[in-house]
Amino acid sequence: MERIHIRNAQLVTMDAALGDFASADILIEDGAIRAVGPGLDGAGAEAIDAAGMIALPGIIDAHTCLWQTVLRGFVPDLWPGTYYSKFLPLRGRYTPDDNFNAAWIGGFEMLSYGTTTVVDYCHDIRSPAFAPASIAALEETGIRHLFTYSFMPVSPDEFATPSDRLADGRRVFEQFHDASGLTTIGFGIDSIGAAGLEEQLALARDLAAPSCIHVNEAGTIERLDAAGLLGPDLLVIHGNLISNGELERMTRARMPLCFTPTADTQGTPADVVRRAIERGVEVVFECDVPCTVASDPLGQLRVMFNVQGFLDGALERSFSTVLGRRPPVRPGLPLLTPRRLLETATIATARVLGLGDRIGSLTPGKRADIVLIRKGPFGDSVVDDPCAHVLLQTSPREIDTVLVDGKVRLKAGALVGFDAARAAAMLSQSRRRILG
C-alpha cells in the first residue's frame, strides 16, 4: 500500500463538515484521502513536510483548448477577430503528432500552475488518429482530464460523412473512458444552427457523457429549449449575450455556464456572471485559449475577481447614491470573494463535471488531488484568510507540490517527468509544420 503523510499544513478543505485547519495533516493511501486532521499517525508513510504551506484541493479548469499550446501567443489580441480568420484555419495543417505535442506541453503547464484536472476541449480532430494522440499525451503527463471530443468541423478532414465522425466519437469514448481513472470522455456539440447538432447531443446522452456547446449568439438558449435540448449535462461556454429570460430557462433545466475571464471580458459584455448567479445558474471558469493566455486557472480567477469588482461598483453607482470610493458591503456585494472563487474552481466545478464524488475537496474517501502552496518568504508565516492569500498574494513560483490521484506530479516546484529539452523540440517541430 502506497502511503503519503502530508504534515503540518494550513488546510482549506472545501468540505463544509470538515472546515479549515490552521495546522493539520492529510493521510493518503493508494491514491485516496484516508484521514484529515491534526497529529495523524503516518508511520511507514512517505512524509511531506508542509509547514509554512497552504493545502487545498487541486484546481480544476473547466474548459481549455490544449491543442493550441504549440501556437502560444499567436493571437495576442482577441479584438481584431484574427482568432477566427487566421488562427482556426491553421488546424488544417496539424498532424496527430502536433496534437500530442500540444497536449503534452499543455498538460505539464497546467500541473505547474496547481491544476490537477483539465477539461481539454479539442476541436482539432481531422481523422481518427487525432483524439488518441491528445489522450496519450495527457495520460503521460499524469494530469486528470476530461477529454472533450468536439464535433466542430475542421477542413480538410478525413471523415467521409458526419456519421463517420459520430462513429469515431463513440469509438473514442468506448476505448478511453474510465469513470474510475484519470481519463474520462465528453463531447462538444456544434454551434446552434449547425446540421447534426441534435444527433451529436443524442450520442452524448446515449453514452451518459457530459457535453458542452459554445454560445456566442443571442437567442441560442431559447432555440435549444424549443427543441427540447436543455439539460444539466450540457454546459454552456461563454454566453455573454444570454438574456435574463434565457438564464431562467437554464436554471429550470439546472444547466451550468462556463465563463472564460480573459476571452469574455476583452471588449465583450461581461455582466452575464452576476445575472446568471442571481438567477441560480451554476457558473464555473476556464482558461480557454492558450494561443492568447497562459494555461493558469488561478490567474484567470484573479482576472475575474478584479473585473467583477469593477462591474459591481459600476452597477451599484447606477442605482444608488454612493459616497466615497466604494459602495458599502451588503449581501451579494461584492459578488465574488476569494473563497467563493476558489470554491468554484474546486468543489463546484467538480460537481458540474459530474466528478464531485471523487475530487474537489479534501474529504476522506475522495481521490488525493491536492496542491500545496508556500506562504512565501516575505513575512507571510501567519495567514488569517488562506483563500485571499492564495488568490491575491501568491504567484506560480509559490506552488510547491501537486498530487494527482495520490501521485506527486510537482515536487519542490519541479515537474516530475517533464523534460524541458523535449518540450522545446516538440514546440519547434510543430511550429515548423504548422507555420512553415
Buried (B, 14 or more C-beta within 10 A) or exposed (E): EEBBBBBBBBBBBBBEEBEBBEEBBBBBBEBBBBBBEEEBEBEEBEEBEBEBBBBBBBBBBBBBBBBBBBBBEBBEEBEEEBBEEEBBEBBEEBBBBBBBBBBBBBBBBBBBBBBBBBBBBBBBBBBBBBBBBBBBBBBBBBBBBBBBBBBBBBEEBBBEEBEEBBBBBBBBBEEBBEEEEBBBBBBBBBBBEBEBBEBBBBBBBEBEBBBBBBBBBEBBBBBBBEEEBBEBBBBBBBBBBBBEEBBBBBBEBEBBBBBBBBBBBEEBEBEBBBBBBEBEBBBBBBBBBBBBBBBBBBBBBBBBBBBBBEBBBEBBEEEEEEEEEBBEEEEEBBBBBBBBBBBBBBBBBBBBBBBBEBBBBBBBEBBBBBBBBBBBEEEBEEBEBBBBBBBEBBEBEBBBBBBBBBBBBBBEBEBBEBEEEEBEEBBEBBBEBBEE
